[in-house]
Amino acid sequence: MKILPLILGMMFSVSVLAAKVEVDVVGMTCGMCVEAITKELNSTEKAENITVNLDDKKARFTEVKNKKLTDSEIKAAIKKAGYEAIKIRRY
Ligand SMILES: [Cu+2]
């Protein structure tokens, strides 16, 4: 049984999976807030599948493959849009 290459292959494919990120944002109240935040996250060119939800006040996105968007970059982008990122989760 060639189990080792299989395990290594699985580990590799997990490591290159883009992280999903969820950010709690303070201050957004309407659709224009949603647009502003989406635009700033998009302009980092390190986030994709961006969704900003007004109901739960969260921004969600996946990191572009092999491009790590750090917590401080996320906070800076949200701040640039005029809001504050208070909690960042990766999973
Ligand atoms: Cu607004």
PDB file of the backbone (N, CA, C, O) and the ligand in Angstrom, with CONECT records:
HET     CU  A 101       1
ATOM      1  N   MET A   1       0.845  -1.220   0.000  1.00  0.00           N
ATOM      2  CA  MET A   1       0.000   0.000   0.000  1.00  0.00           C
ATOM      3  C   MET A   1       0.868   1.253   0.000  1.00  0.00           C
ATOM      4  O   MET A   1       1.757   1.425   0.833  1.00  0.00           O
ATOM      5  N   LYS A   2       0.584   2.095  -0.937  1.00  0.00           N
ATOM      6  CA  LYS A   2       1.331   3.362  -0.984  1.00  0.00           C
ATOM      7  C   LYS A   2       0.527   4.438  -0.266  1.00  0.00           C
ATOM      8  O   LYS A   2      -0.029   5.350  -0.878  1.00  0.00           O
ATOM      9  N   ILE A   3       0.488   4.294   1.048  1.00  0.00           N
ATOM     10  CA  ILE A   3      -0.362   5.203   1.832  1.00  0.00           C
ATOM     11  C   ILE A   3       0.333   6.534   2.111  1.00  0.00           C
ATOM     12  O   ILE A   3      -0.325   7.568   2.227  1.00  0.00           O
ATOM     13  N   LEU A   4       1.669   6.510   2.218  1.00  0.00           N
ATOM     14  CA  LEU A   4       2.385   7.741   2.562  1.00  0.00           C
ATOM     15  C   LEU A   4       2.195   8.860   1.526  1.00  0.00           C
ATOM     16  O   LEU A   4       1.870   9.989   1.896  1.00  0.00           O
ATOM     17  N   PRO A   5       2.393   8.561   0.227  1.00  0.00           N
ATOM     18  CA  PRO A   5       2.160   9.639  -0.758  1.00  0.00           C
ATOM     19  C   PRO A   5       0.741  10.176  -0.705  1.00  0.00           C
ATOM     20  O   PRO A   5       0.506  11.357  -0.958  1.00  0.00           O
ATOM     21  N   LEU A   6      -0.199   9.312  -0.376  1.00  0.00           N
ATOM     22  CA  LEU A   6      -1.594   9.736  -0.282  1.00  0.00           C
ATOM     23  C   LEU A   6      -1.783  10.721   0.865  1.00  0.00           C
ATOM     24  O   LEU A   6      -2.443  11.750   0.721  1.00  0.00           O
ATOM     25  N   ILE A   7      -1.185  10.380   2.012  1.00  0.00           N
ATOM     26  CA  ILE A   7      -1.297  11.263   3.184  1.00  0.00           C
ATOM     27  C   ILE A   7      -0.614  12.602   2.912  1.00  0.00           C
ATOM     28  O   ILE A   7      -1.152  13.662   3.232  1.00  0.00           O
ATOM     29  N   LEU A   8       0.579  12.538   2.318  1.00  0.00           N
ATOM     30  CA  LEU A   8       1.304  13.777   2.006  1.00  0.00           C
ATOM     31  C   LEU A   8       0.492  14.638   1.039  1.00  0.00           C
ATOM     32  O   LEU A   8       0.427  15.860   1.178  1.00  0.00           O
ATOM     33  N   GLY A   9      -0.114  13.991   0.075  1.00  0.00           N
ATOM     34  CA  GLY A   9      -0.936  14.704  -0.892  1.00  0.00           C
ATOM     35  C   GLY A   9      -2.115  15.393  -0.238  1.00  0.00           C
ATOM     36  O   GLY A   9      -2.459  16.520  -0.593  1.00  0.00           O
ATOM     37  N   MET A  10      -2.734  14.715   0.718  1.00  0.00           N
ATOM     38  CA  MET A  10      -3.869  15.302   1.425  1.00  0.00           C
ATOM     39  C   MET A  10      -3.431  16.488   2.273  1.00  0.00           C
ATOM     40  O   MET A  10      -4.120  17.506   2.332  1.00  0.00           O
ATOM     41  N   MET A  11      -2.269  16.351   2.937  1.00  0.00           N
ATOM     42  CA  MET A  11      -1.763  17.445   3.760  1.00  0.00           C
ATOM     43  C   MET A  11      -1.475  18.662   2.886  1.00  0.00           C
ATOM     44  O   MET A  11      -1.756  19.798   3.269  1.00  0.00           O
ATOM     45  N   PHE A  12      -0.909  18.404   1.704  1.00  0.00           N
ATOM     46  CA  PHE A  12      -0.566  19.499   0.804  1.00  0.00           C
ATOM     47  C   PHE A  12      -1.829  20.217   0.333  1.00  0.00           C
ATOM     48  O   PHE A  12      -1.886  21.447   0.317  1.00  0.00           O
ATOM     49  N   SER A  13      -2.822  19.448  -0.043  1.00  0.00           N
ATOM     50  CA  SER A  13      -4.032  20.092  -0.568  1.00  0.00           C
ATOM     51  C   SER A  13      -4.751  20.886   0.514  1.00  0.00           C
ATOM     52  O   SER A  13      -5.381  21.902   0.219  1.00  0.00           O
ATOM     53  N   VAL A  14      -4.663  20.432   1.773  1.00  0.00           N
ATOM     54  CA  VAL A  14      -5.268  21.206   2.862  1.00  0.00           C
ATOM     55  C   VAL A  14      -4.509  22.510   3.056  1.00  0.00           C
ATOM     56  O   VAL A  14      -5.112  23.557   3.287  1.00  0.00           O
ATOM     57  N   SER A  15      -3.166  22.444   2.961  1.00  0.00           N
ATOM     58  CA  SER A  15      -2.363  23.627   3.246  1.00  0.00           C
ATOM     59  C   SER A  15      -2.549  24.734   2.204  1.00  0.00           C
ATOM     60  O   SER A  15      -2.353  25.909   2.514  1.00  0.00           O
ATOM     61  N   VAL A  16      -2.921  24.374   0.981  1.00  0.00           N
ATOM     62  CA  VAL A  16      -3.094  25.410  -0.037  1.00  0.00           C
ATOM     63  C   VAL A  16      -4.538  25.917  -0.123  1.00  0.00           C
ATOM     64  O   VAL A  16      -4.842  26.826  -0.895  1.00  0.00           O
ATOM     65  N   LEU A  17      -5.418  25.319   0.676  1.00  0.00           N
ATOM     66  CA  LEU A  17      -6.802  25.813   0.693  1.00  0.00           C
ATOM     67  C   LEU A  17      -6.840  27.227   1.267  1.00  0.00           C
ATOM     68  O   LEU A  17      -6.244  27.502   2.309  1.00  0.00           O
ATOM     69  N   ALA A  18      -7.536  28.103   0.585  1.00  0.00           N
ATOM     70  CA  ALA A  18      -7.635  29.489   1.050  1.00  0.00           C
ATOM     71  C   ALA A  18      -8.465  29.557   2.317  1.00  0.00           C
ATOM     72  O   ALA A  18      -9.494  28.892   2.440  1.00  0.00           O
ATOM     73  N   ALA A  19      -8.005  30.370   3.259  1.00  0.00           N
ATOM     74  CA  ALA A  19      -8.718  30.523   4.519  1.00  0.00           C
ATOM     75  C   ALA A  19     -10.005  31.302   4.325  1.00  0.00           C
ATOM     76  O   ALA A  19     -10.064  32.264   3.559  1.00  0.00           O
ATOM     77  N   LYS A  20     -11.033  30.864   5.036  1.00  0.00           N
ATOM     78  CA  LYS A  20     -12.268  31.642   5.083  1.00  0.00           C
ATOM     79  C   LYS A  20     -12.157  32.597   6.256  1.00  0.00           C
ATOM     80  O   LYS A  20     -11.698  32.224   7.336  1.00  0.00           O
ATOM     81  N   VAL A  21     -12.576  33.813   6.036  1.00  0.00           N
ATOM     82  CA  VAL A  21     -12.440  34.839   7.068  1.00  0.00           C
ATOM     83  C   VAL A  21     -13.792  35.485   7.342  1.00  0.00           C
ATOM     84  O   VAL A  21     -14.575  35.755   6.431  1.00  0.00           O
ATOM     85  N   GLU A  22     -14.036  35.720   8.618  1.00  0.00           N
ATOM     86  CA  GLU A  22     -15.270  36.377   9.039  1.00  0.00           C
ATOM     87  C   GLU A  22     -14.907  37.550   9.948  1.00  0.00           C
ATOM     88  O   GLU A  22     -14.182  37.386  10.930  1.00  0.00           O
ATOM     89  N   VAL A  23     -15.413  38.720   9.614  1.00  0.00           N
ATOM     90  CA  VAL A  23     -15.040  39.930  10.342  1.00  0.00           C
ATOM     91  C   VAL A  23     -16.278  40.605  10.915  1.00  0.00           C
ATOM     92  O   VAL A  23     -17.243  40.849  10.192  1.00  0.00           O
ATOM     93  N   ASP A  24     -16.256  40.905  12.205  1.00  0.00           N
ATOM     94  CA  ASP A  24     -17.331  41.689  12.817  1.00  0.00           C
ATOM     95  C   ASP A  24     -17.029  43.170  12.591  1.00  0.00           C
ATOM     96  O   ASP A  24     -15.949  43.655  12.930  1.00  0.00           O
ATOM     97  N   VAL A  25     -17.993  43.872  12.018  1.00  0.00           N
ATOM     98  CA  VAL A  25     -17.778  45.278  11.679  1.00  0.00           C
ATOM     99  C   VAL A  25     -18.729  46.162  12.474  1.00  0.00           C
ATOM    100  O   VAL A  25     -19.921  45.878  12.587  1.00  0.00           O
ATOM    101  N   VAL A  26     -18.176  47.237  13.022  1.00  0.00           N
ATOM    102  CA  VAL A  26     -19.003  48.186  13.766  1.00  0.00           C
ATOM    103  C   VAL A  26     -19.270  49.420  12.911  1.00  0.00           C
ATOM    104  O   VAL A  26     -18.358  49.941  12.269  1.00  0.00           O
ATOM    105  N   GLY A  27     -20.499  49.882  12.899  1.00  0.00           N
ATOM    106  CA  GLY A  27     -20.829  51.161  12.296  1.00  0.00           C
ATOM    107  C   GLY A  27     -21.621  51.118  11.017  1.00  0.00           C
ATOM    108  O   GLY A  27     -22.084  52.157  10.548  1.00  0.00           O
ATOM    109  N   MET A  28     -21.793  49.933  10.429  1.00  0.00           N
ATOM    110  CA  MET A  28     -22.534  49.928   9.162  1.00  0.00           C
ATOM    111  C   MET A  28     -24.052  49.947   9.384  1.00  0.00           C
ATOM    112  O   MET A  28     -24.589  49.276  10.265  1.00  0.00           O
ATOM    113  N   THR A  29     -24.712  50.746   8.544  1.00  0.00           N
ATOM    114  CA  THR A  29     -26.149  50.928   8.729  1.00  0.00           C
ATOM    115  C   THR A  29     -26.978  50.733   7.460  1.00  0.00           C
ATOM    116  O   THR A  29     -28.197  50.581   7.547  1.00  0.00           O
ATOM    117  N   CYS A  30     -26.358  50.734   6.307  1.00  0.00           N
ATOM    118  CA  CYS A  30     -27.163  50.668   5.087  1.00  0.00           C
ATOM    119  C   CYS A  30     -26.401  50.029   3.923  1.00  0.00           C
ATOM    120  O   CYS A  30     -25.260  49.591   4.074  1.00  0.00           O
ATOM    121  N   GLY A  31     -27.040  49.985   2.786  1.00  0.00           N
ATOM    122  CA  GLY A  31     -26.456  49.358   1.609  1.00  0.00           C
ATOM    123  C   GLY A  31     -25.197  50.042   1.122  1.00  0.00           C
ATOM    124  O   GLY A  31     -24.330  49.405   0.523  1.00  0.00           O
ATOM    125  N   MET A  32     -25.090  51.337   1.378  1.00  0.00           N
ATOM    126  CA  MET A  32     -23.878  52.034   0.946  1.00  0.00           C
ATOM    127  C   MET A  32     -22.683  51.649   1.798  1.00  0.00           C
ATOM    128  O   MET A  32     -21.552  51.606   1.314  1.00  0.00           O
ATOM    129  N   CYS A  33     -22.939  51.370   3.070  1.00  0.00           N
ATOM    130  CA  CYS A  33     -21.881  50.869   3.953  1.00  0.00           C
ATOM    131  C   CYS A  33     -21.382  49.528   3.414  1.00  0.00           C
ATOM    132  O   CYS A  33     -20.178  49.286   3.319  1.00  0.00           O
ATOM    133  N   VAL A  34     -22.326  48.672   3.067  1.00  0.00           N
ATOM    134  CA  VAL A  34     -22.009  47.346   2.532  1.00  0.00           C
ATOM    135  C   VAL A  34     -21.125  47.489   1.290  1.00  0.00           C
ATOM    136  O   VAL A  34     -20.126  46.786   1.136  1.00  0.00           O
ATOM    137  N   GLU A  35     -21.514  48.408   0.415  1.00  0.00           N
ATOM    138  CA  GLU A  35     -20.752  48.617  -0.816  1.00  0.00           C
ATOM    139  C   GLU A  35     -19.351  49.137  -0.542  1.00  0.00           C
ATOM    140  O   GLU A  35     -18.382  48.688  -1.154  1.00  0.00           O
ATOM    141  N   ALA A  36     -19.250  50.087   0.384  1.00  0.00           N
ATOM    142  CA  ALA A  36     -17.949  50.686   0.697  1.00  0.00           C
ATOM    143  C   ALA A  36     -16.983  49.633   1.258  1.00  0.00           C
ATOM    144  O   ALA A  36     -15.809  49.594   0.891  1.00  0.00           O
ATOM    145  N   ILE A  37     -17.491  48.795   2.140  1.00  0.00           N
ATOM    146  CA  ILE A  37     -16.652  47.764   2.754  1.00  0.00           C
ATOM    147  C   ILE A  37     -16.247  46.717   1.712  1.00  0.00           C
ATOM    148  O   ILE A  37     -15.095  46.286   1.657  1.00  0.00           O
ATOM    149  N   THR A  38     -17.210  46.325   0.899  1.00  0.00           N
ATOM    150  CA  THR A  38     -16.931  45.351  -0.159  1.00  0.00           C
ATOM    151  C   THR A  38     -15.842  45.878  -1.096  1.00  0.00           C
ATOM    152  O   THR A  38     -14.916  45.159  -1.471  1.00  0.00           O
ATOM    153  N   LYS A  39     -15.981  47.148  -1.459  1.00  0.00           N
ATOM    154  CA  LYS A  39     -15.027  47.780  -2.382  1.00  0.00           C
ATOM    155  C   LYS A  39     -13.610  47.803  -1.793  1.00  0.00           C
ATOM    156  O   LYS A  39     -12.639  47.496  -2.484  1.00  0.00           O
ATOM    157  N   GLU A  40     -13.502  48.169  -0.513  1.00  0.00           N
ATOM    158  CA  GLU A  40     -12.166  48.254   0.094  1.00  0.00           C
ATOM    159  C   GLU A  40     -11.529  46.877   0.254  1.00  0.00           C
ATOM    160  O   GLU A  40     -10.328  46.712   0.036  1.00  0.00           O
ATOM    161  N   LEU A  41     -12.334  45.897   0.633  1.00  0.00           N
ATOM    162  CA  LEU A  41     -11.777  44.539   0.749  1.00  0.00           C
ATOM    163  C   LEU A  41     -11.335  44.043  -0.627  1.00  0.00           C
ATOM    164  O   LEU A  41     -10.295  43.403  -0.773  1.00  0.00           O
ATOM    165  N   ASN A  42     -12.140  44.352  -1.611  1.00  0.00           N
ATOM    166  CA  ASN A  42     -11.824  43.942  -2.982  1.00  0.00           C
ATOM    167  C   ASN A  42     -10.537  44.597  -3.476  1.00  0.00           C
ATOM    168  O   ASN A  42      -9.758  43.982  -4.205  1.00  0.00           O
ATOM    169  N   SER A  43     -10.322  45.837  -3.078  1.00  0.00           N
ATOM    170  CA  SER A  43      -9.158  46.576  -3.566  1.00  0.00           C
ATOM    171  C   SER A  43      -7.835  46.041  -2.992  1.00  0.00           C
ATOM    172  O   SER A  43      -6.763  46.366  -3.501  1.00  0.00           O
ATOM    173  N   THR A  44      -7.912  45.227  -1.937  1.00  0.00           N
ATOM    174  CA  THR A  44      -6.685  44.613  -1.418  1.00  0.00           C
ATOM    175  C   THR A  44      -6.152  43.559  -2.399  1.00  0.00           C
ATOM    176  O   THR A  44      -4.976  43.196  -2.367  1.00  0.00           O
ATOM    177  N   GLU A  45      -7.039  43.086  -3.260  1.00  0.00           N
ATOM    178  CA  GLU A  45      -6.718  42.025  -4.221  1.00  0.00           C
ATOM    179  C   GLU A  45      -6.265  40.729  -3.542  1.00  0.00           C
ATOM    180  O   GLU A  45      -5.618  39.883  -4.159  1.00  0.00           O
ATOM    181  N   LYS A  46      -6.619  40.592  -2.263  1.00  0.00           N
ATOM    182  CA  LYS A  46      -6.290  39.370  -1.533  1.00  0.00           C
ATOM    183  C   LYS A  46      -7.552  38.694  -1.003  1.00  0.00           C
ATOM    184  O   LYS A  46      -7.480  37.670  -0.323  1.00  0.00           O
ATOM    185  N   ALA A  47      -8.706  39.276  -1.320  1.00  0.00           N
ATOM    186  CA  ALA A  47      -9.973  38.721  -0.843  1.00  0.00           C
ATOM    187  C   ALA A  47     -10.893  38.462  -2.025  1.00  0.00           C
ATOM    188  O   ALA A  47     -10.977  39.258  -2.961  1.00  0.00           O
ATOM    189  N   GLU A  48     -11.581  37.325  -1.956  1.00  0.00           N
ATOM    190  CA  GLU A  48     -12.567  37.048  -2.999  1.00  0.00           C
ATOM    191  C   GLU A  48     -13.808  36.434  -2.358  1.00  0.00           C
ATOM    192  O   GLU A  48     -13.811  36.097  -1.174  1.00  0.00           O
ATOM    193  N   ASN A  49     -14.857  36.298  -3.161  1.00  0.00           N
ATOM    194  CA  ASN A  49     -16.158  35.840  -2.647  1.00  0.00           C
ATOM    195  C   ASN A  49     -16.600  36.683  -1.454  1.00  0.00           C
ATOM    196  O   ASN A  49     -17.067  36.164  -0.440  1.00  0.00           O
ATOM    197  N   ILE A  50     -16.442  37.977  -1.602  1.00  0.00           N
ATOM    198  CA  ILE A  50     -16.741  38.888  -0.492  1.00  0.00           C
ATOM    199  C   ILE A  50     -18.247  39.074  -0.345  1.00  0.00           C
ATOM    200  O   ILE A  50     -18.945  39.423  -1.297  1.00  0.00           O
ATOM    201  N   THR A  51     -18.724  38.834   0.865  1.00  0.00           N
ATOM    202  CA  THR A  51     -20.118  39.173   1.162  1.00  0.00           C
ATOM    203  C   THR A  51     -20.148  39.965   2.458  1.00  0.00           C
ATOM    204  O   THR A  51     -19.546  39.568   3.456  1.00  0.00           O
ATOM    205  N   VAL A  52     -20.843  41.071   2.434  1.00  0.00           N
ATOM    206  CA  VAL A  52     -20.990  41.890   3.632  1.00  0.00           C
ATOM    207  C   VAL A  52     -22.461  41.878   3.991  1.00  0.00           C
ATOM    208  O   VAL A  52     -23.316  42.232   3.178  1.00  0.00           O
ATOM    209  N   ASN A  53     -22.747  41.470   5.211  1.00  0.00           N
ATOM    210  CA  ASN A  53     -24.126  41.280   5.644  1.00  0.00           C
ATOM    211  C   ASN A  53     -24.537  42.347   6.655  1.00  0.00           C
ATOM    212  O   ASN A  53     -23.967  42.467   7.740  1.00  0.00           O
ATOM    213  N   LEU A  54     -25.532  43.105   6.261  1.00  0.00           N
ATOM    214  CA  LEU A  54     -26.000  44.204   7.107  1.00  0.00           C
ATOM    215  C   LEU A  54     -26.721  43.686   8.352  1.00  0.00           C
ATOM    216  O   LEU A  54     -26.668  44.316   9.408  1.00  0.00           O
ATOM    217  N   ASP A  55     -27.388  42.549   8.232  1.00  0.00           N
ATOM    218  CA  ASP A  55     -28.175  42.010   9.346  1.00  0.00           C
ATOM    219  C   ASP A  55     -27.304  41.573  10.516  1.00  0.00           C
ATOM    220  O   ASP A  55     -27.581  41.919  11.665  1.00  0.00           O
ATOM    221  N   ASP A  56     -26.256  40.816  10.225  1.00  0.00           N
ATOM    222  CA  ASP A  56     -25.405  40.382  11.343  1.00  0.00           C
ATOM    223  C   ASP A  56     -24.111  41.195  11.441  1.00  0.00           C
ATOM    224  O   ASP A  56     -23.244  40.905  12.266  1.00  0.00           O
ATOM    225  N   LYS A  57     -23.995  42.219  10.583  1.00  0.00           N
ATOM    226  CA  LYS A  57     -22.837  43.136  10.637  1.00  0.00           C
ATOM    227  C   LYS A  57     -21.512  42.389  10.500  1.00  0.00           C
ATOM    228  O   LYS A  57     -20.559  42.631  11.241  1.00  0.00           O
ATOM    229  N   LYS A  58     -21.481  41.480   9.537  1.00  0.00           N
ATOM    230  CA  LYS A  58     -20.253  40.730   9.312  1.00  0.00           C
ATOM    231  C   LYS A  58     -19.828  40.809   7.849  1.00  0.00           C
ATOM    232  O   LYS A  58     -20.653  40.826   6.936  1.00  0.00           O
ATOM    233  N   ALA A  59     -18.544  40.857   7.667  1.00  0.00           N
ATOM    234  CA  ALA A  59     -17.974  40.751   6.324  1.00  0.00           C
ATOM    235  C   ALA A  59     -17.337  39.375   6.223  1.00  0.00           C
ATOM    236  O   ALA A  59     -16.590  38.958   7.108  1.00  0.00           O
ATOM    237  N   ARG A  60     -17.639  38.671   5.131  1.00  0.00           N
ATOM    238  CA  ARG A  60     -17.076  37.335   4.962  1.00  0.00           C
ATOM    239  C   ARG A  60     -16.398  37.264   3.604  1.00  0.00           C
ATOM    240  O   ARG A  60     -16.895  37.802   2.613  1.00  0.00           O
ATOM    241  N   PHE A  61     -15.267  36.598   3.577  1.00  0.00           N
ATOM    242  CA  PHE A  61     -14.578  36.421   2.299  1.00  0.00           C
ATOM    243  C   PHE A  61     -13.604  35.260   2.409  1.00  0.00           C
ATOM    244  O   PHE A  61     -13.340  34.755   3.500  1.00  0.00           O
ATOM    245  N   THR A  62     -13.082  34.852   1.286  1.00  0.00           N
ATOM    246  CA  THR A  62     -11.995  33.878   1.304  1.00  0.00           C
ATOM    247  C   THR A  62     -10.742  34.577   0.806  1.00  0.00           C
ATOM    248  O   THR A  62     -10.805  35.464  -0.045  1.00  0.00           O
ATOM    249  N   GLU A  63      -9.622  34.170   1.340  1.00  0.00           N
ATOM    250  CA  GLU A  63      -8.358  34.747   0.887  1.00  0.00           C
ATOM    251  C   GLU A  63      -8.053  34.214  -0.502  1.00  0.00           C
ATOM    252  O   GLU A  63      -8.282  33.041  -0.796  1.00  0.00           O
ATOM    253  N   VAL A  64      -7.535  35.086  -1.346  1.00  0.00           N
ATOM    254  CA  VAL A  64      -7.073  34.636  -2.650  1.00  0.00           C
ATOM    255  C   VAL A  64      -5.928  33.655  -2.414  1.00  0.00           C
ATOM    256  O   VAL A  64      -5.065  33.876  -1.565  1.00  0.00           O
ATOM    257  N   LYS A  65      -5.939  32.586  -3.169  1.00  0.00           N
ATOM    258  CA  LYS A  65      -4.956  31.523  -3.003  1.00  0.00           C
ATOM    259  C   LYS A  65      -3.518  32.072  -2.928  1.00  0.00           C
ATOM    260  O   LYS A  65      -3.089  32.865  -3.766  1.00  0.00           O
ATOM    261  N   ASN A  66      -2.808  31.627  -1.909  1.00  0.00           N
ATOM    262  CA  ASN A  66      -1.416  32.025  -1.698  1.00  0.00           C
ATOM    263  C   ASN A  66      -1.224  33.515  -1.396  1.00  0.00           C
ATOM    264  O   ASN A  66      -0.112  34.035  -1.489  1.00  0.00           O
ATOM    265  N   LYS A  67      -2.301  34.187  -1.039  1.00  0.00           N
ATOM    266  CA  LYS A  67      -2.177  35.593  -0.653  1.00  0.00           C
ATOM    267  C   LYS A  67      -2.819  35.789   0.705  1.00  0.00           C
ATOM    268  O   LYS A  67      -4.043  35.820   0.832  1.00  0.00           O
ATOM    269  N   LYS A  68      -1.986  35.920   1.705  1.00  0.00           N
ATOM    270  CA  LYS A  68      -2.490  36.064   3.067  1.00  0.00           C
ATOM    271  C   LYS A  68      -2.864  37.521   3.334  1.00  0.00           C
ATOM    272  O   LYS A  68      -2.057  38.434   3.158  1.00  0.00           O
ATOM    273  N   LEU A  69      -4.091  37.705   3.757  1.00  0.00           N
ATOM    274  CA  LEU A  69      -4.543  39.033   4.158  1.00  0.00           C
ATOM    275  C   LEU A  69      -4.449  39.075   5.678  1.00  0.00           C
ATOM    276  O   LEU A  69      -5.226  38.412   6.365  1.00  0.00           O
ATOM    277  N   THR A  70      -3.508  39.845   6.206  1.00  0.00           N
ATOM    278  CA  THR A  70      -3.281  39.851   7.651  1.00  0.00           C
ATOM    279  C   THR A  70      -4.398  40.603   8.372  1.00  0.00           C
ATOM    280  O   THR A  70      -5.160  41.357   7.766  1.00  0.00           O
ATOM    281  N   ASP A  71      -4.472  40.374   9.685  1.00  0.00           N
ATOM    282  CA  ASP A  71      -5.485  41.064  10.480  1.00  0.00           C
ATOM    283  C   ASP A  71      -5.350  42.578  10.360  1.00  0.00           C
ATOM    284  O   ASP A  71      -6.352  43.287  10.263  1.00  0.00           O
ATOM    285  N   SER A  72      -4.110  43.077  10.368  1.00  0.00           N
ATOM    286  CA  SER A  72      -3.945  44.533  10.291  1.00  0.00           C
ATOM    287  C   SER A  72      -4.338  45.071   8.919  1.00  0.00           C
ATOM    288  O   SER A  72      -4.820  46.198   8.807  1.00  0.00           O
ATOM    289  N   GLU A  73      -4.133  44.266   7.874  1.00  0.00           N
ATOM    290  CA  GLU A  73      -4.583  44.687   6.535  1.00  0.00           C
ATOM    291  C   GLU A  73      -6.108  44.730   6.476  1.00  0.00           C
ATOM    292  O   GLU A  73      -6.691  45.630   5.870  1.00  0.00           O
ATOM    293  N   ILE A  74      -6.742  43.751   7.110  1.00  0.00           N
ATOM    294  CA  ILE A  74      -8.205  43.721   7.143  1.00  0.00           C
ATOM    295  C   ILE A  74      -8.734  44.942   7.893  1.00  0.00           C
ATOM    296  O   ILE A  74      -9.649  45.624   7.431  1.00  0.00           O
ATOM    297  N   LYS A  75      -8.138  45.204   9.063  1.00  0.00           N
ATOM    298  CA  LYS A  75      -8.570  46.357   9.860  1.00  0.00           C
ATOM    299  C   LYS A  75      -8.362  47.660   9.101  1.00  0.00           C
ATOM    300  O   LYS A  75      -9.203  48.558   9.153  1.00  0.00           O
ATOM    301  N   ALA A  76      -7.237  47.761   8.396  1.00  0.00           N
ATOM    302  CA  ALA A  76      -6.940  48.974   7.627  1.00  0.00           C
ATOM    303  C   ALA A  76      -7.960  49.174   6.504  1.00  0.00           C
ATOM    304  O   ALA A  76      -8.405  50.296   6.260  1.00  0.00           O
ATOM    305  N   ALA A  77      -8.322  48.100   5.830  1.00  0.00           N
ATOM    306  CA  ALA A  77      -9.286  48.191   4.724  1.00  0.00           C
ATOM    307  C   ALA A  77     -10.659  48.616   5.241  1.00  0.00           C
ATOM    308  O   ALA A  77     -11.327  49.455   4.636  1.00  0.00           O
ATOM    309  N   ILE A  78     -11.073  48.029   6.368  1.00  0.00           N
ATOM    310  CA  ILE A  78     -12.371  48.371   6.952  1.00  0.00           C
ATOM    311  C   ILE A  78     -12.371  49.822   7.425  1.00  0.00           C
ATOM    312  O   ILE A  78     -13.353  50.547   7.267  1.00  0.00           O
ATOM    313  N   LYS A  79     -11.242  50.227   8.010  1.00  0.00           N
ATOM    314  CA  LYS A  79     -11.113  51.599   8.504  1.00  0.00           C
ATOM    315  C   LYS A  79     -11.160  52.601   7.354  1.00  0.00           C
ATOM    316  O   LYS A  79     -11.768  53.666   7.458  1.00  0.00           O
ATOM    317  N   LYS A  80     -10.506  52.233   6.259  1.00  0.00           N
ATOM    318  CA  LYS A  80     -10.480  53.096   5.075  1.00  0.00           C
ATOM    319  C   LYS A  80     -11.901  53.320   4.541  1.00  0.00           C
ATOM    320  O   LYS A  80     -12.227  54.383   4.014  1.00  0.00           O
ATOM    321  N   ALA A  81     -12.722  52.296   4.693  1.00  0.00           N
ATOM    322  CA  ALA A  81     -14.125  52.416   4.255  1.00  0.00           C
ATOM    323  C   ALA A  81     -14.929  53.268   5.230  1.00  0.00           C
ATOM    324  O   ALA A  81     -16.018  53.737   4.898  1.00  0.00           O
ATOM    325  N   GLY A  82     -14.389  53.469   6.445  1.00  0.00           N
ATOM    326  CA  GLY A  82     -15.063  54.302   7.430  1.00  0.00           C
ATOM    327  C   GLY A  82     -15.659  53.540   8.602  1.00  0.00           C
ATOM    328  O   GLY A  82     -16.497  54.069   9.333  1.00  0.00           O
ATOM    329  N   TYR A  83     -15.222  52.287   8.782  1.00  0.00           N
ATOM    330  CA  TYR A  83     -15.804  51.439   9.827  1.00  0.00           C
ATOM    331  C   TYR A  83     -14.702  50.784  10.643  1.00  0.00           C
ATOM    332  O   TYR A  83     -13.515  50.979  10.383  1.00  0.00           O
ATOM    333  N   GLU A  84     -15.111  50.013  11.625  1.00  0.00           N
ATOM    334  CA  GLU A  84     -14.129  49.385  12.498  1.00  0.00           C
ATOM    335  C   GLU A  84     -14.327  47.875  12.547  1.00  0.00           C
ATOM    336  O   GLU A  84     -15.433  47.385  12.774  1.00  0.00           O
ATOM    337  N   ALA A  85     -13.238  47.153  12.330  1.00  0.00           N
ATOM    338  CA  ALA A  85     -13.275  45.692  12.464  1.00  0.00           C
ATOM    339  C   ALA A  85     -12.944  45.354  13.905  1.00  0.00           C
ATOM    340  O   ALA A  85     -11.872  45.707  14.396  1.00  0.00           O
ATOM    341  N   ILE A  86     -13.869  44.661  14.597  1.00  0.00           N
ATOM    342  CA  ILE A  86     -13.610  44.403  16.011  1.00  0.00           C
ATOM    343  C   ILE A  86     -13.228  42.951  16.288  1.00  0.00           C
ATOM    344  O   ILE A  86     -12.654  42.647  17.333  1.00  0.00           O
ATOM    345  N   LYS A  87     -13.540  42.069  15.367  1.00  0.00           N
ATOM    346  CA  LYS A  87     -13.208  40.670  15.626  1.00  0.00           C
ATOM    347  C   LYS A  87     -12.966  39.973  14.281  1.00  0.00           C
ATOM    348  O   LYS A  87     -13.749  40.128  13.344  1.00  0.00           O
ATOM    349  N   ILE A  88     -11.898  39.223  14.203  1.00  0.00           N
ATOM    350  CA  ILE A  88     -11.571  38.530  12.955  1.00  0.00           C
ATOM    351  C   ILE A  88     -11.386  37.048  13.257  1.00  0.00           C
ATOM    352  O   ILE A  88     -10.587  36.664  14.111  1.00  0.00           O
ATOM    353  N   ARG A  89     -12.140  36.230  12.538  1.00  0.00           N
ATOM    354  CA  ARG A  89     -12.036  34.776  12.730  1.00  0.00           C
ATOM    355  C   ARG A  89     -11.626  34.126  11.419  1.00  0.00           C
ATOM    356  O   ARG A  89     -12.055  34.533  10.340  1.00  0.00           O
ATOM    357  N   ARG A  90     -10.792  33.114  11.537  1.00  0.00           N
ATOM    358  CA  ARG A  90     -10.395  32.350  10.355  1.00  0.00           C
ATOM    359  C   ARG A  90     -10.762  30.886  10.577  1.00  0.00           C
ATOM    360  O   ARG A  90     -10.620  30.370  11.686  1.00  0.00           O
ATOM    361  N   TYR A  91     -11.214  30.245   9.568  1.00  0.00           N
ATOM    362  CA  TYR A  91     -11.556  28.836   9.712  1.00  0.00           C
ATOM    363  C   TYR A  91     -11.462  28.116   8.384  1.00  0.00           C
ATOM    364  O   TYR A  91     -11.716  26.914   8.314  1.00  0.00           O
TER     365      TYR A  91
HETATM  366 CU    CU A 101     -24.534  53.112   5.094  1.00  0.00          CU2+
END
